[in-house]
């Protein structure tokens, strides 16, 4: 423990803790969800730190064509609006995050997961039946406008409330290793070692 | 430190796999009956060490312990690291199976270099042993990050930019691994000195 008293060691430790932002990880995670006609992408490293300045590529799953590229911000986030082409072709998206230091991962966002609200947005309200009297027309128009406004308001509120749930669900798919995974790995290692010992001991026995 | 799938070109992947296969076969030949349990113990340590996140400044780093593996195991670090990385790819999704050869090479070669560089000093004991252990842990991460940059430069942009990124990012880890290796070797020298001589049997 005498090393802990060394001023050099303390200075080194201090230097480490005052280092500017850096990243080192074993894996990059990326996930995406849709809210209010915008697709939100988030990238982070294993350990939870946001993957800043990471290149995001959005690719059409069927044609493998690059739709758009971008870079994550300081929070590891990148967003883009749903394009007309995606709506018309029901495009399944592959979102690829590449940090440039050997880490790359992708997320599949199927069309049905992000196009529901986009379709609703583009959907016209059904034409009103031709009224017989002017008074009825005015009344119906007012009623329709009110209905439309209410429907839009409800949609907006639901979208806003659902956004964090969608984000949380998407994020949950990227959870790190569990205790079960760790013990499974350790079991394999010691099991393999036991197997090698068994084979070696049998070979030794034969030689004798 | 783990390169993901889909980044490297086929010639790099095959070269890495071939070199790892050579290293592993030499490592397996040096693996005798007495060494199996220490090797499996260190493989388990390597497997779990990557899960330990050390909070440093605004981010966090992950241990590799390549230096410790190299110093204690010599050529046997090849099969040990290969097994650890194989299980990490399979269970945790770190790296990948196609890139396993390159990742093993990038971690095992620096470990082996540390074995030859540090081993003669390690047996002298005292301060020399402490410095040697620190150097082993430090150099292993340094060489691994240089190899990482070299590997990526064959498939990506210029080496210099990559080297700045990868080596720069790993500087705190070099010190942390150096210190951890130093304490582990000092501890083993006091408590279980025969563990330091498993490659000599």
Interface residues (C-beta under 8 A of the other chain):
Chain A: X3 X9 X12 X13 X15 X16 X17 X18 X19 X20 X21 X22 X23 X24 X25 X26 X27 X28 X46 X47 X48 X49 X98 X100 X101 X102 X103 X104 X105 X176 X177 X181 X182 X184 X185 X186 X188 X189 X190 X192 X193 X196 X197 X200 X201 X204
Chain B: X1 X2 X3 X4 X5 X6 X7 X31 X32 X33 X36 X37 X39 X40 X43 X44 X47 X48 X50 X51 X53 X56 X57 X58 X59 X60 X61 X62 X83 X84 X87 X88 X91 X92 X93 X94 X95 X130 X148 X151 X152 X156 X162 X165 X166 X168 X169 X170 X171 X172 X173 X175 X176 X179 X182
